[in-house]
Amino acid sequence: MNRDTRLSDVLHVLLHMAMVDGPLTSEVLARSMGTNPAVFRRTMAGLRETGIVSSDKGHGGGWRLTRPLNKITLLAVYEALGRPNLFAIGNRSRHPECLVERNVNAVLADTMAEASTLFYRRFGEITLDNIAGSHEFGH
């Protein structure tokens, strides 16, 4: 199964953006993300729409953060990316009359709901300055 690395990729780019005074081009940031500029711009569109970043065209243009790192939560970035799927676990629904299937589905649904609640709470607490301050940047 392919993993969706957009959240990790975007967090990486945002932290690099914070280290630079001034705008960075799509070409430069796309290389940092390991993709091409068109994919980079599509990925960043939600962040621009939610006001986390801005972009200007033309000479001297590029991408820049619009908020300080301590005002950007992991949850805000996750939501700006369209809430990528957290879990690939699904319920079986071949025999809805089967009591075993119903019990399994109920336990899975409850557990996934608890995990999602924890995820959203924790992602709402962590800001990008927490990440930037917790590790030294090596590149």
Secondary structure, 3 states (H helix, E strand, C coil): CCCCCHHHHHHHHHHHHHCCCCCECHHHHHHHHCCCHHHHHHHHHHHHHCCCEEEECCCCCEEEECCCHHHCEHHHHHHHCCCCCCCCCCCCCCCCCCHHHHHHHHHHHHHHHHHHHHHHHHHHHCEHHHHHHHCCCCC
